[in-house]
C-alpha cells in the first residue's frame, strides 16, 4: 500500500496545506510519496524530503508546470498513476479541489471530498450538508482518491529523510494557460493557518468599517475573515469568506463580529477552540455556539475591545 | 454556440436538515427542495450569454428522480430553451453524473458546459472537474467572471489567495462561484411560458452509462454538539475571560 500526495507549492515553498495531507496519508498505513509538479521547484522537493513520514519525493520539472493548471498537474500525476498506488491525497484547498477530481475521473474512481476521519484504508468520514451531518462511506474502488480537511489533521513535523527522484512531466496539454493572478496582499497571517481569526459580517455595514476589524486584528496578530453576507454585499473580496462554500477554519480563537450565524457560516468555523460573538441581536444564532457572547453595538464595543487590548 | 447547464435538485438552503434516527441518512421526506444555488448562478450566466447574442441555445439537464422535472421547469422559467431529464432512482454519485453528462455532450455538442461549483447537499465539488477530465476539455473552476472571445474563453477564478485568470480553448467546462452573477427571479409570465417548453426524458441505460455507486454509505450521524451560549456583560469581562479562563490571548 502506497499513497501519493500531490504537493501544493509556488515553486519556492511547500505550502503548509500539504503537511496536513501528509499526516492523513501516514494514517492510511503504507508508504507516503509526494509528487512535486512545478518549474524550478527543487527547493520544494527538498523541503518535502524533510517532512516526517515521507519515503520518496517525485519531482517533475517543466516550464509549462510553472503555473500549475489542473489539466497539466493531473496529466503529470497520471504518468505515475495508477502504478502501485493505493491512495491519492491532497488537502481540500482551492488547488486540491481543482486538481483531484480530474485525476479521480481519469482513474475511473470516485473521489471522497473533505475527509475528516480515516476509519480504515477504504472507509472515511466526511461532512455533508454544510457539516450538519457526517457520513461514513466505504469505497469499492481499487484506488482511493481523497481530499482531506486541513483542520482535521495536524501538520506533519520535520525529521524525514526521503530522496528526490526526477520524473518526466507529461507534455503540455495546450488546453489552458494562466495569464494573470491578483493576490490579496496582506502582512497578516493566512486565514486558514492563523491562530486567531476575526470575521466581520453584514453588521459592519460597509467595507470601510472593516478597518475597525483590521485595527483589532493588528493587535492580536489575527487573520481576517468574513461571512458570505459581507462578501455578497461587496465589503471584502471572496477569499475572505469563511463557511460551507468558502474557507474552513479552526483557530484557537474565533471572533465573530456582526455575524448572525447562518448554518452556512457556522459550517466553516464551528470547530474553533474558543468562539467569541459580538452582535446587537441577542437572539442571533451565533450566540448558541459562542463560548463568550457579548450583546451590544459593535461600533461601540469594537473600539473598546481594541483599546482594552492595547 | 450551444450551452449545456446541468442542474441539481437539493434540499433548500434554508432548511436545517435532520439526520434519520437509524443513521441511514438525512431525512428528505416532506422537506422543501430547490435548485442548487450555484446551479442557479450557472443558468443565469448561460442565459446572459444568450441575451448578449453569444449563445444560440441553452439546454438544462438534470440527473435524478422524476421530481427533478420541477427543478428543470425552474431552469426553463429562468431562461433555458429546453430541458433533458436523465431519470434514475439510483443514488447518482459525481462520477456517474459526469459520465451521464459526457454522453449528453457527445449528443448535443455544446461549446460550453456550465454548472455550479458544488452542490449544497453532498458538498462534493467534483462533477465539473470530472466531466472536463472525461471529455479531455479544459476546466475553468470557481469562476467569478467569464468572457467568451472567439474560440477562447477567459475565466477569472477564485483561488485561495485572490483571483487567477486563465485562458481556455473552447469547448470548455466552467463551474460557477458565488460572485459570477446575481441570478434573476423567475417572473410569473416566464413560469407560465416554461410549462410549454420542451422537456425530454432519457435514462442511464439509454445513454449506455453504468451508474452503479462506488461509495457505500455506512452511517450518517449528527455532528458533536458544541456547548455554547455563554455570555459576558462587557468588554472588560470578555478580555479577562479570554486571558485567564480560555487563555487564548496574552
Interface residues (C-beta under 8 A of the other chain):
Chain A: X69 X70 X71 X74 X93 X94 X95 X97 X98 X99 X100 X101 X102 X103 X104 X105 X106 X108 X109 X110 X111 X112 X113 X114 X123 X127 X128 X129 X130 X131 X132 X133 X134 X135 X136 X137 X138 X139 X140 X141 X173 X174 X175 X176 X177 X178 X179 X180 X181 X182 X183 X184 X190 X192 X196 X220 X228 X231 X232 X237 X238 X239 X241 X244 X245 X247 X252 X253 X263 X264 X270 X273 X274 X275 X276 X287 X288 X289 X290 X291 X292 X293 X294 X295 X301 X304 X305 X308 X309
Chain B: X11 X13 X16 X17 X19 X25 X26 X38 X93 X94 X95 X98 X117 X118 X120 X121 X122 X123 X124 X125 X126 X127 X128 X129 X130 X131 X132 X133 X134 X136 X137 X138 X139 X140 X141 X142 X144 X154 X158 X159 X160 X161 X162 X163 X164 X165 X166 X167 X168 X169 X177 X178 X179 X214 X215 X216 X217 X218 X219 X220 X221 X222 X223 X226 X228 X229 X230 X231 X232 X234 X235 X236 X238 X239 X241 X242 X246 X248 X249
